Amino acid sequence: MNVTMNHSFLPDSHDRIGTLELIARTGGDLRRRKLLLMIIALIAQATFLPKALHAQLHLDYRPIQIEGQLPDILIEDLTLKSIEEMSNADFDAQDEEAQAFYLRSNLALKNAFLSGHVFIDDPMSEYLRTLVGYLLRDHPEFQDKINVYATRFPTANAFCWRNGTIFVNTALLRYLDNEAQLACILAHEIQHYILSHSVQSFQKERDLEEEVEAGADLDAEYENMRFSRHQEMEADSMGLQLYLDTDYHPHHAVTALQVLKEINGDDGPYPHLDLLDLLATPELEIDSSQLKFFSREADEEMEEEAEETSDASEEEDVDYSTHPDIDKRIEAVRRMLPEYDVTDTAAIEEGGFILPSERFYSTMLISTYETLELYYQKGMYAHSLYLGLRLAKDFPENQFVQGVIAQSVFWLIFHDQYLDVDEILPDPYSYKGYPFGDFVYFLKYVRSSKFEPILGAVLVHRATTFPDNPEIQIAYARYLLETGEKEEAQEKFDQFSQSFPDSRHANFARNKAETLK
């Protein structure tokens, strides 16, 4: 099935790559010359597109419709495919456990594609494929076996499937600082495939089960996790060799891991957001002193909830994590790097990119918008409000961002389940004093107190500021209805159905207007 992709964004660029230098590096090999021509074509595309298209991304965004050339795994007989793959991996065709492992893996990958969260022919995936091609330019035997896709999942993660399919979540893409960090992560995932780590894990798990059945005194789960940590260190080491065979600066192999450390730290992937950004509306005269009062009240509630869980028994200090300690990974990578001048910031910055930097930055912005859309569609309204407010600081006129903010506020005002702290924060008390944790507790306190009109004022302000935004206007109409302003709500629904006849909310608004008459 092949359909046309409706790209909502195309990058703009003015940088140039040293084409002759790249030709010299890639030599005369046919595969590498093909890669070079692909890179040059992408650069030409990025260079000559009108600036207006790039500027449009700052003003609005239309989430990508996931369409395109579907992978073969969706139409293949997975049982036959699994048997063939087993044979290629030297498994006995009668090995039922191995056959079940291969079949489960193929079914899981197929279901991932069917989930609607895997992008196909989109700018992000195209960019990722270009980087993979560059990393593997001297390894043609793997170029046709690695397939990389941008994916819309809420965890900041990248993952390599057994068959060489790599998923890179938009929630991860948006936190990277440069192309070199992304290349380093891709090199790590590529090595998981080259080293057959998925199959090794299956074999290790089966061996451990046999040892336990034979009476061996061991913690099978711990041993399996320790083996997983060994694989991660091996992928770091071999991926680093692949990365160092490029023109990216060695320093970014360290900074890539540092970014992962920040994402997985207690603060989570949530940079600072001044709560006054949420409340900065003409309808409210709230200063920093009042904000401190709100935050203090929210903080006291956080302390009370923390005391309720303080009597929980402490677990035995056994490391069951599948990844090694991130600081140990960083130190190991540092030891393997060649010497370089850490004070030469110009060289480090220049070594952050091979392709024009605009391609990376546009990919990061698209991934951020797509993550925002994911949070909203999954009902993660505290997350979508937080991320939307951060984006609005940089792009205050963006219609898509403002629409998500308004919709998120509406759902948070009138639906308690979307402010369940235990659901939003993995470990609520550990987020105390961190921006997103404070933000969630602040929302919960405001939502459950006499200060609830604060959130309503945020919605009213946006309805006034963006009269042509259908997402904001329908949220405002529903807000009026929920607050008992039925006449105003009826008028607003009627006005909406006439002003936005093609909106996805038009029929809903029309029916509400008729019902309220």
Secondary structure, 3 states (H helix, E strand, C coil): CCCCCCCCCCCCCCCCCCHHHHHHHHCCCHHHHHHHHHHHHHHHHHHHCCHHHHHHHHHCCCCCCCCCCCCHHHCCCHHHHHHHHHHHCCCCCCCHHHHHHHHHHHHHHHHHHHCCCECCCCHHHHHHHHHHHHHCCCCHHHHCCCEEEEECCCCCCEEECCCCEEEEEHHHHCCCCCHHHHHHHHHHHHHHHHCCHHHHHHHHHHHHHHHHHCCCCCCHHHHHHHHHHHHHHHHHHHHHHHHHCCCCCCHHHHHHHHHHHHHHCCCCCCCCCCCHHHHCCCCCCCCHHHHHHHHHHHHHHHHHHHHHCCCCCCCCCCCCCCCCCHHHHHHHHHHHCCCCCCCCHHHHHHCCCCCCHHHHHHHHHHHHHHHHHHHHHCCCHHHHHHHHHHHHHHCCCCHHHHHHHHHHHHHHHHCHHHHCHHHHCCCHHHHCCCHHHHHHHHHHHHHCCCCCHHHHHHHHHHHHHCCCCHHHHHHHHHHHHHCCCHHHHHHHHHHHHHHCCCCCCHHHHHHHHHHHC
